[in-house]
Amino acid sequence: MMQQSEPAETALLAHLEGRQPPRPAWFSRALANEPERERIDVDGTEIELLTWGERGKPGLLFLHGNSAHADWWSFIAPYFAQDYRVAAFSWSGMGNSDWRESYSVQAYTDEIDAAAAAAGLFDAEQKPILIAHSFGSTPALAYAAARGEKLGGVVSMDTPILTMAQREARGRRRNAEDMQENRVYPTMEAALKRFRFMPAQTCENLFIVDHIARTALDVVMPWEKDGPGYAWSFDPFLWKTLDAVDTAENVKQARCPLAFIAGENSILMDAEVRESRAALVPPGSPVIDIPEAQHHLMADQPLAVVSALRTLLANWPKQSDLPGGE
């Protein structure tokens, strides 16, 4: 997730003045494994879809967080492309997907279904698995409750599992009066200097921050009639219509196995949230912490996230975890 205005200490790229930081070899190799990119229609809205790997292999669908986009996974997904058919997409109102007049969790679950089908994730004998970060877990868990029999499982990453009452008490809903149009910047460099994570955090891997920031910018017209400007590619009024759902209830009603991964130092996963999660998750559900990771764990500890997911997927879900399993 990102935000367009920030205190200087959390503007992670400001000191670079638009320069691209050095990239380690592993990161360049991952990005060189470029996805196929297409746009699919979901109820009259075009959605950006990225895919890696061969059709027919077991499916993985990566789901990003609020105000983010599919390329948050473009340095993670290639690590699974040899053994899986992998896909990621941008939610409507985010990334290069179109905006809607109104948004709903139901519409987002429809986007999950359509993206998985278009990517061929239902073609394999093995059911696909959703891997969802932050806000992405909200529609993922709603899908698990409504259509989970179509899935092998859902991996929820650093998402507080809260009842509606807990969510309201913690002030999770956004006020319409706080929403404003995205700022337009005269240059990409000016926009990059303003990028920060939301919730605010530091991150040592500036090459990742730079990548997700650059791929989050749209060219817009005009900038004071002198040429193009740049704005962040998400609908700032999305939360004006998006409905609230009971994530805790969806966990209890899930029709597929669930697993949970969190950043050990995540500001969102405090003691109360962890205690609430422990009381709600189905018995035997894997629960994994990524050391030295904050909320945006794929940016903080990307290779640890890859290793944790690889290990998890090699051993989970067991046949007995699946509906109807013995």
Summary of the structure (lengths in Angstrom):
residues: 326
radius of gyration: 18.9
end to end distance: 40.0
largest distance: 67.0
contacts: 1099
relative contact order: 0.16
helix: 36%
strand: 18%
